[in-house]
Amino acid sequence: MVAFDAGGRPVATAGAVRSRHPDHPMADMVQWGQLATATDRQGQGIARTIGAMAILEAAERLGARSFRTGINPTNSASTRLCSSLGVCDSDYVIVAAMDPVEFSNERVTQ
């Protein structure tokens, strides 16, 4: 999902992705997040709104009943946002492999 301002400029994004085959026992769990907000629009609640919309859309379109995300422990803004939406810690561990050159200099926030 993308939120645009009145002038048509994209100001925030959010998403949810199904990562398992429909026959998998955990097919109703989706990866949620991919939240990003333009620097000059942060703190206005846009990410919370579009994040909630992504949850609702995933429930409707993908049959999602549970969600997972990952947050860097130093990212307090994402922690607060997730808490405000009822997303809480679990015992799940998400492992990702990324190119250290392409994703250096704090380009990964979660």
Long-range contacts (C-beta under 8 A, 24 or more apart in sequence): 1-50, 1-53, 1-54, 1-57, 3-46, 3-49, 3-50, 5-41, 9-38, 10-38, 11-37, 11-38, 11-41, 11-46, 12-36, 12-37, 12-38, 12-41, 12-46, 12-47, 12-50, 13-50, 14-47, 14-50, 14-51, 14-53, 14-54, 15-54, 16-54, 16-55, 16-57, 16-58, 16-62, 16-64, 16-67, 18-58, 18-62, 18-64, 26-66, 27-63, 28-63, 28-64, 28-65, 28-66, 29-64, 29-65, 29-66, 29-67, 29-68, 30-58, 30-62, 30-64, 30-66, 30-67, 30-68, 31-67, 31-68, 31-69, 32-58, 32-64, 32-67, 32-68, 32-69, 32-87, 33-69, 33-70, 33-110, 35-78, 35-81, 35-110, 36-109, 42-77, 47-81, 48-81, 48-84, 48-85, 51-81, 51-85, 52-85, 55-85, 68-92, 68-94, 69-110, 70-94, 70-96, 70-110, 71-110, 72-108, 72-109, 72-110, 75-109, 75-110, 78-109, 78-110
